[in-house]
Amino acid sequence: MTDPQSVPPAYSPAPATQPKGLSIAALVLGIASIPLGLFGVFGLIIGVLAVVFGFVARGRQPYARRLWLVGLILGFVGIVIAIVSIILGVLLVAAALNGGTTSP
């Protein structure tokens, strides 16, 4: 008969991973803020949430640096896109109310 100590285990336990929820949330919101930034205020809110989640994850999850860093960068890009689209929207509305003509 074989020695019980020499028999390998039937399965090996899964390695423990560290939670990355905040970093993943920052990344998903950052990705979503890019196309939603074209819709103005809604994209601005999503971009701000991505930045907030990114900075919170930066403090709590330093091991998930790639995720929260990309989320932060995309969140800031989404904010810029949203601000530009809001400004363009206001200018278009102002031009439409003005009748498309400029006064001397």
C-alpha positions in Angstrom: 0.0 0.0 0.0 1.2 3.6 -0.6 2.2 5.9 2.2 -0.7 8.5 2.9 1.8 11.3 3.1 3.1 10.8 -0.4 -0.3 11.0 -2.1 -0.9 14.4 -3.6 -4.2 16.2 -2.7 -7.2 15.7 -4.9 -7.4 19.4 -5.6 -5.5 22.5 -4.8 -7.3 25.4 -3.2 -7.7 28.5 -5.2 -5.3 31.3 -4.5 -6.7 34.2 -2.5 -7.1 37.4 -4.5 -7.4 40.9 -3.2 -10.6 42.8 -3.8 -10.6 45.2 -6.7 -14.2 46.5 -6.7 -13.4 50.2 -6.4 -10.8 50.0 -9.1 -13.0 48.2 -11.5 -15.8 50.7 -10.8 -13.5 53.5 -11.6 -12.4 51.8 -14.8 -16.0 51.0 -16.0 -17.2 54.5 -15.2 -14.2 56.0 -16.9 -14.9 54.0 -20.0 -18.6 55.0 -19.9 -17.8 58.7 -19.5 -16.1 58.9 -22.9 -19.2 58.3 -25.1 -21.6 59.7 -22.5 -19.6 62.9 -22.4 -21.2 63.8 -25.7 -24.5 64.1 -23.9 -23.3 66.9 -21.6 -24.3 66.9 -17.9 -24.9 63.1 -17.7 -21.4 62.4 -19.0 -20.0 65.0 -16.6 -21.6 63.2 -13.7 -20.3 59.8 -14.8 -16.8 61.3 -15.3 -16.8 62.9 -11.9 -17.8 59.6 -10.3 -15.0 57.8 -12.2 -12.5 60.3 -10.8 -13.9 60.0 -7.3 -13.8 56.2 -7.4 -10.3 56.3 -8.8 -9.0 58.4 -6.0 -10.7 56.3 -3.4 -9.3 53.2 -4.9 -5.8 54.8 -5.1 -5.8 55.0 -1.3 -7.5 51.6 -0.5 -6.3 49.4 -3.4 -2.7 50.3 -4.3 -2.1 46.8 -5.7 -4.7 47.5 -8.5 -2.8 50.5 -9.8 -3.5 49.8 -13.5 -7.2 49.7 -13.1 -7.7 52.8 -11.0 -5.1 54.8 -13.0 -6.8 54.1 -16.3 -10.2 54.9 -14.7 -8.8 58.2 -13.5 -7.4 59.1 -16.9 -10.6 58.2 -18.7 -12.7 60.0 -16.2 -10.8 63.2 -16.7 -11.0 62.8 -20.5 -14.8 62.2 -20.1 -15.1 65.4 -18.0 -13.3 67.4 -20.7 -15.5 66.0 -23.4 -18.6 66.7 -21.4 -17.5 70.3 -20.7 -16.8 70.9 -24.4 -20.1 69.5 -25.4 -21.9 71.6 -22.9 -20.2 74.7 -24.2 -21.0 73.8 -27.8 -24.6 73.2 -26.8 -24.9 76.5 -25.1 -23.4 78.3 -28.1 -25.7 76.5 -30.5 -28.8 77.4 -28.5 -27.6 81.0 -28.2 -27.1 81.1 -32.0 -30.5 79.6 -32.6 -32.2 82.1 -30.3 -30.3 85.0 -32.0 -31.7 83.9 -35.3 -28.3 82.9 -36.7 -27.5 86.5 -37.4 -24.9 88.7 -35.8 -25.8 92.2 -34.7 -23.3 95.0 -35.6 
